[in-house]
Amino acid sequence: MAPNVVLVTGVSRFLGGHLAARLAANPDIERVLGVDTVPPPRDLLRRMGRAEFVRADIRNPLIAKVIATAKVDTVVHASLSANPGATGRTAMKEMNVIGTMQLLAACQKSDLVRKFVVKSTTAVYGSSPRDPAVFTESMGPKDLPSSGYAKDAVEVEGYVRGFGRRRPDVTISTLRFANFIGPRIDTVLTRYFALPVVPTVLGYDARVQLLHSEDALAILERATLHDLPGVFNAGADGLLLLSQAIRRAGRVPLPVPSFAVQPFAQVVRGARLVDFSPEQMRFLNFGRVVDTAKLREQFGFTPRWTTQQAFDDYVRGRGLRPVIDPELVNDAERGIRGVLARLGR
């Protein structure tokens, strides 16, 4: 049964705003409220149609009044962020963790709320050299994330589980998304692959699983419209090695010794190119791949794009051009092969 009144958090960003737009286009939904501390960009606000923007901070207990007054029955918590932006990491943690606590407290007070959907991340599994080849939903991290977005997500999921025990009548869908990619979304990873020279960790070639941003929207929409309780890994089929992804983007890899990774990351962050956090650097070391059988079989969704197709769509959509002319590379390779052939003779 379709929800009547839906509240979506984080509507000033891509996922929250476009999800609100999709839900507002559904005539079976009576009302859609989009909540954030800042208004969405003008073009996104226009796309949201009849969805109502409510300027509110979910860290404030007044969010309970918004939920009660509007008679919200479904909450989609899409505001968890991995990017501190101009606000800094402290404010990011407050919004992720304290904001979730206040939002859950508000939902607990309301007798009308019957569904809660949370955008989580596969980063809760961490990244370490002891990781299994593939994580399932029942597995825990080999090394518990100790900082940043990954640690925030672990805490958020803990609070959501506690809420589920207190309110067993509420359907809770926890969606652990792989890293997003696509021509329209802006993330740390999309900026990373757009760098002309892409830093990598010397001696490592991480396995990378991605999810197209349009598939992510479709998954959130399905969880909102249907009763699908549980924890679900959400990633595309297949994977890319980090070196393969860099080549497909036409970038130039720059292997950096592991001892120099953190100083290099600070330089890149200071230049406002890419904001690398420690857990993101670990991901670029070891990668992460999750099993998505539960998403297909129980949740009922198969991503439209594979990891490779999603990445190629990002490259095409962003108009990324090879930093070095491929013909020059081919000529150099032919020259090297010729020299080696002569040496062999």
Buried (B, 14 or more C-beta within 10 A) or exposed (E): EBBBBBBBBBBBBBBBBBBBBBBBBBEEBEBBBBBBBEEBEEEBBEBBEEBBBBEBBBBBEEBBEBBBEBEBBBBBBBBBBBBBEEEEBEBBBBBBBBBBBBBBBBBBEBEBBBBBBBBBBBBBBBBBEEBEEBBEBEBEBBBEBEEBBBBBBBBBBEBBEEBBEEBEEBBBBBBBBBBBBBBBBBBBBBBBBBBEEBBBBEEBBBBBBBBBBBBBBBBBBBBBBBEBBEBBBBBBBBBBEBBBBBBBBBBBBBEBEEEEBEEBBEEBBEEEEBBBBBBBBBBBBBBBBBBBEBBEEEBEBEBEBBBBBBBBBBBEEBEBEBEEEEEEEEEEEEEEEEEEEEEEE
